Amino acid sequence: MTYSIVDAMKGRQCGGYGSKMERFVLFKRWQQEVVKVSRRNAQSRQAQNKLTDRRRRAETNDAMRRRVRVDVLTSWTNARLKDDHIEKTKRKGALSIASELQKTSRVDEFSSLQER
């Protein structure tokens, strides 16, 4: 005959049909409790994992948005600098053309009418 822990706590040995039935019922209840606790722990772990995943995704999205924002600002700044550089070049070109025109179109006071 086998001697179970439950029966040892009760202080008696396994016996006939009644005690076997009682052991069976207790064992079934114990299994149900184990399943219940296991399910609860699994649900808790699942909820924790979902929360962790959601946080991780949110952090990743925020980091991505920040990177995109920085890239946009960098591109915008570079475009502005390029535009400024082009404007400076245009201005320099216009000034040099104007000064050249001014030099070539200067009329000497002592020149004749034909030279003018």
HELIX and SHEET records of a PDB file:
HELIX    1   1 ILE A    5  LYS A   10  1                                   6    
HELIX    2   2 TYR A   17  THR A  104  1                                  88    
END                                                                             
